[in-house]
Amino acid sequence: MAESRFDCIVIGSGPGGYVAAIRAAQLGMKTAVVEKNRIGGRCLNYACIPAKAVLRAAEVFSEVSHAKDFGIRVKDASVDMAGVAAHRDKVIKTLTGGVGMLLKKNRVDVIEGHAALTSDGNVRVGTGNDAREIEAGSVILATGSVPKPLLGLEFGGRVLATEQMWAIAERPATLAVIGAGASGSEVASAFGRLGTQVTLLEALPQILPLEDEEIARVAARELSKQGVEIVTGVKIEGAEAKDDGVELTWGGGTKKFDYLCIAAGRGADVEGLGLDEAGVKTAQNGQVEVDARMRTSRERVYAIGDLVPVGPALAHKASDEGVIAAEDAAGLETHPLDYDTIPSATFCYPQVASFGMTEKQAREAGYDVVIGKVPMGAVGAPTVYGDRGGLIKIVGEAKYGEILGGHIVGVKAADMIQELVNARDLEGGFPEVARIVHSHPTFSEGVMEAARAADGWLIHG
């Protein structure tokens, strides 16, 4: 028999889960969130936020190292990994504390423990004799994903997942990173700028395989300047973890590294979640099948974020899915999520951000494609700030001026991409962006110039 009852129970308190819980509470539902580890989930405690904190430290060190370019003299700048860790931990504590306050402010109950679905659609917290059942009007599953090892290796010792890499207490002399997607490229860029000799290994022909080919080439060129050796199209033939390092074999040779970071695959965190017991249908890869309102095959049970096979594995995607699930659970008509317009961002240096179709995808889809692109240095602000490297590229449709995709590599790409996303969501095209007055001198002027290039009247470039 259930010991208590909630209108909505959210399992997992990451960016998807805590947003879902707060939205459910806002809609008048008695809400609880169950967390087996720390409030904020993996993103705030171990992955996204720690990553950005260490990347910021690398950025500061790089700026100090090049301060003489601006007439500023700095003597004996060095990296203090203990100080980097302190900065990282302070950021984590601040943000997770903020999430806790938001849950309290919205009267969301926080329940500690491992949660699973029961056969009758309730939630069981704990195991064995300590388990208790809580009656749930609806349940939102938001447990995220876990890293998967490769090459017969196990995580631990000198073999690290990205979460463990961001928590490392030392600066390795040498580091191999397998997987040059967003997570792997961020690790490589951060530790390369902090002074580690990094080898970034990717099985596909380019780093950042989901990005436009031209953008990826620019990003690779910049990463190569940061102590990062990039090896693409590589097949790793062997791997052996030892007490003092990891040996990798490829291309007929073997190389030893202080550490190996595996950033090439994650799986849905469904272990012990009770999906079979509750009759929740999953795909072959273990992810939970959902409809457009995030409803699973089990009535009143929802799933969001990395648990589901639709859309990119991004924190902000999970948050919006959490809103959709909570609103549907409350009986509201909610908004559809257009996965094509969700921006992605890689926080290496320079940043890479994009949404929609690449040039290749648009041409293969049969569109009459027009391209507008400008180098970042075409407008004044990047020169002022000493960050001229990069490219802004708009993939458009010629007849109606539709924005099919936006792709930026540059120091502020993650912020700049939003203008193009907003323009498309508001049914504007590149001709409209080209005629919007932008402040001067700003990085965003580059977006305007790329739109003008697509429209056939580039001014600066």
N, C-alpha and C positions, 0 to 999 in steps of 0.2 A: 504494500500500500504506500502511495506517495505521502511524504512527510509534509510537503508544502506545495504551493502552486504559484506559477507565474504565467502571465499572458504570453511572454516571449522569453526564451532562454537562448542566449548566444554562446556557442562553444568556441572559445578563442578570442583573445583581446588585442589582436594586431590591428593594423589600419582598417581592415575590413570589419572585424568584429566589434571594436569599440565604437566605430561610427554607426554600425547597424544598431547597437544597443542604445546609443544616445538618441537616434532617430525614432526607434520604437518607443522610448520613454517620452519623447516629445509629443508623440501621438496618443498619449494617455494609457499606454500599456504598462502594466507592472512587469518590470524587466530585470533580468539577472544576466550577468556574464560569468562564465566559468573559465578559469585559467589555471592550467597545470604548472606553469612556470612563473613568469613575471608579467605584470601588466604592461601592455604595449607589444607583446608577442616578440617574435624573432626580429621583425623589421626594426623596431625601436631599440631593442636590447642587444642584438647580435649582428645584424646585417646592414640594412639601408643606412641607418643613422650613424652607427660606428664607422661605416665606410666613408660617409661624407665628412665626418669629423677628422679622420686621418687624411683624407684627400685635401681637406682645408689646410691641415698642418703642412702637407707637402707643397701646397700652393704658396703659403707664407714663406717657407724656406727658399723656394724658387725665386720669389720676389726679392727677398733679402739678398740672395746670391747675385741677382742682376741689378741691385740697387744703384751700382755705379753708372749704369746706363742713364739714370735720371739725375746724376750729380750727387748722389748720396753715398757716403763712405761708411761701410760697416766692416769692422774687423773681426776675424775669426768666428764667423757664423758656423754653427754646428748643430747637428740633430741630437736632441736629448729624448730618447724613446720613452723614458719615464714621464717626461713632461708631455709628450704626445699622448700617452696613455691617460694622464690626468685630465687633459683637455677632452679626450674622447669620453671618459667616464662622467665628467661634469655635464657634458651635453646629454648623455643618456639619462642621467639622473634628473636633469631639468625637464626633459620632454616626457619621460615616463611619469614623473610627478605631476606634470600638467594633465596627462591623460587620466590619472587617478582623480584629480580634482574635478575634471569634467564629468566623470562618471558619478562622483558624489554629488556634484551640483545638480545633475539631472536625475538623481535618486535611483540610480542603477545599482542594484546589489551586486557585489563582487563575491564570488564563491571560489575558494581555492580547491584544486584537486583535478584529477583526471576524469573527464566526462565521457559518457557513451550513451547512445540511444538504446532504449529498451524496445521490446517487441510491440508494445502498445503506444509507441511514439513519445514516451516521456524521457527524462534524462536521469541516468544513474551517475552519481558522483562518488568516486572512490572504488575500492575493490574489496572483495572478501567480506569479512564480518563488519568492516568499517563502511561499506557502501550504503548509500541512502538514495532513495528514488524521489525525484521532484516532478510533480505534474506540470506539463507544459502545454499551453495553448498552441504555440508554434515554436519551432526550433530553427535557428540559423547556424549552420555549420561553417566555421571560419578558422579552421586549424592550419591553413597554409601548406607549406611544402618543406621537405627535408632534402639535404644533399645526398647524392648517390656517388659512391666511389667507383673507380675504374681500374682496369688492368689487374684485377685480382688483389688490389690493395685494400687496406682498411684505414679509416681515419684514426689518427692518433700518432704521437711521436713526431716524426718529421713529415708526415703526410697530413695536410690540413685542408679542410673545407674553407670556403671563403669566410664564413663566420669566425672560424678559428684563426684565420689569417689576420683579420682586423683586430683580434684580441691579443696578438703575439706581443711578448714583452721585450723583444730584441729586434734589432735591424739585421736581417741576414746579409751576409756578404754576397751570396748567390741564391737565386730563387728561380725555379721553373714554374710556370703557370700553364696548365692544360686547359684550353678553352678560351678563345679570344672573342667571346660575346661581350655583353655589357659588363658583367661581373668580373670576368678575367681581365678585360682591358683596364678597368678601374684599379684592380690590384696591381697590375703591371705599371701603370702610370704613377700611382702613389709611391710604391716602393722604389721605382726607378728614380724618381725625383728626390727621394730621401737618401739615395746613395747606394742602393742595392743593384748589382748586376742581374738583370732580369732576362730570362728567355721565355717568350710568349709563344706557345705552340698551338696551332690550329689545323684541324684536319681538312677544312674547306679551303678554297682558293683565296679567300680574303678574311681579314679580321672583321669583326662586327658583321657577320654574315647576313643579318636581316636588314642592313642599311644599304642605301644606294651605292653602287660600285664606286662612283666618283668620289663620294663623300668618304667612303672607307679608305680609299687611297690617300686622301689628304690626311686623315686621322693617323694612318700608319706612318706616313712621312714625319708627322710631328712626334709620335711616340718613339720613333727611332732616335730622336734627339735627346731622349730622356734616360739613356742607359738601358734601353729595351731592345733586345735582339728579337726580331719577329721571324718566325718560321711557319709558313703556311703550306697547305697541301701535304702535311706530315702524317706519316703512319708510325706510331710508336710501337716498336717491336718487342720491347721488354721493359720492366720496371722492377726495381728491387729496393725496398726500404731497409736502411741500416740504422744503427744507433747514432751515427754521426752525419747522416745525410741520405739522399735518395739518388740512385743511379738509373738513368733513362737511356734506352738504346733506340736510335732511329738513324736511318740513312747509312747503315753500316758502321756506325760509331757509337760509343758510350760516353756519356757525360755525367758527372756527379754534381749535385747541388746541395746546399745546406738544407733547403726545404723544398717541398713540392706542394703547390696549391692546386687543387682540382676544382675547376669552375666550369664543368661541362655536363651538367645534368642535375635535375632535381625531380622528386616525385611527390605526389600528394601525400600529406600526412594523415593517413586514414587508419593506421594501426590502432586497434583497440577502440575504434569509434562506434562499433556496433552496427555497421551499415547492413550486413547480412541479416542480423537479428531483426532489424527494423524494416527490412525489405526495400532498402534504397538501392536503386540500380546504378551500377558503375560501368565505365568503359573498360576496355581491355588493359589500359595502362593504370587502372585504379582510380582515375578521376571520376567525379560524381556527375552524372548526366543531369542537366537542368534545362528548363525552357527559358523564354525571354524574360520571365519574371523571377528567375532564379529558383523556381519550384522543382523539387526532385520528384521521383516517382512515388514517394511516400507523401500522402496528404499532410499539409501543415509543416513539412520539413523542407528547408531551403539550404542551398549551398552557394558559397561565393569565393572569389579570389583564386588563389592557386589550386584550390580543390576542383575547379571546374575546367572543362576543356575548351571553353570559348574565350577568346580575347587573349591579350598578352599577360604575362605574369608580372603585374605592376601593382604597387601599393595603391596608387590613386584609382586604378581600375577596380580593385577590391572594395575600396571605400564607396564608390558609386554603386556597385552591386549591392553593398550592404544597405544603402538607402532604398534601393528598389525592393529588396527582400522585405525590409521592415514596413515599407508603405503597403506592399501587397498583403502582408500578414495583418495589417490594420484595416484591410478592406478598401483601400484607396485605389483609384486609377493612378498608375505611376508612369514614369517616362521610359521609353525604350532607350537602350544604350547602343549607340553607333560605335562599334569597335574600330571601325576604320578611321575615326577622327580622334582616337585616344593618342595623345602624344607620348612618345617614349624618350628617355634621356639617359645618356651615359656620361658620368661625371669624371671621365678621364680629362687630361689636358691635351688639347682643348676639348671642350664638351662636344658631344654629338647628340642632336635631337631631331626627331622626325615624326611624321604621321602620314597615313595614306599610302599611295602607290609610289614605288620607285620608278625611274624613267623606263627601265626594262619591263617592269610589270605593266605599265600603262601602254607601252607599244605592243606587248604581247596580247593585251586585252582588246586591241583594235582601235584605240582612241587616236584621233588626229592630234598628236602631241605637240605642244609648244613648250620650250624650256626657257626659263628666265634665271640667269645666275650671275652673281658678281662675287669677286674675291672680297674677303672681309675688309681688306685695306682700301677698298674703293671709296669709303666714306671716312670722315675725319676722326671720329671718336677712337677707333682702334689704334690709329697712329698716335694720338695723344696718350693713350694708356699703355702703349707698347705691346699691344696684342693684335698684330696685323694678320696673323696666320689664320686661315680658314676660308670657308666658302658658304654662300647662301644659294640655295637652288630650289626653284619652284617648278613642279611638274604640272602643267596645265593642259586644258582642252581648248583647241584653237577657236572653235565656232562660238561657244557661249562664254568663254573666259572662266570656266570652272577650275577651281583648284583641286587637282587630283592628289597631290602630295606635296609636302614641304620637307626640306632636308637642309640641316644647318650643321656645320662643324665650325666651332669658334668658341671664344672664351665665355660668352654669355648665351650660348645656343639654347640651353634649357629654358631660359626666360623668353628668348626671342621667338621660339616656335609657337608660343601661345597666340600671338597675333594672327597667324595664318589659320590656326585651329578655330579661333573665334570668327574670323571672316567666313570660313566655310560653313560653320554651324549656323551663322546668321544669314546664310544663302548669298553671301557676297563672293565675288571672284577676284582674280588678280587685277583686273582693270580698276576695281574699287580701291583695293589696297594701294595701287599705284598713285591714286589721287587723294589719299588721306594725308593731311599735313602732319609731318613728324617733327618732333623737337630736334634742334641742332645745337651742338653735335652729340649724337647718341648712336649707339650700336644699332638701334632699331631702324635707323635710316637705311641700313643695308637691306632690310626686308622690303622697304619701299622701292629701292633701286632694282632689286631682283624682280619685283612685280612689274616695274616699268620695262625691264628687259623682256619679260614675257609678253608685255603689251606692245613691244616694238619701238619704245622710245627711251631707252636707257640714257640718263644724263651723265652720271659719274661712272665711267667704266669704258 
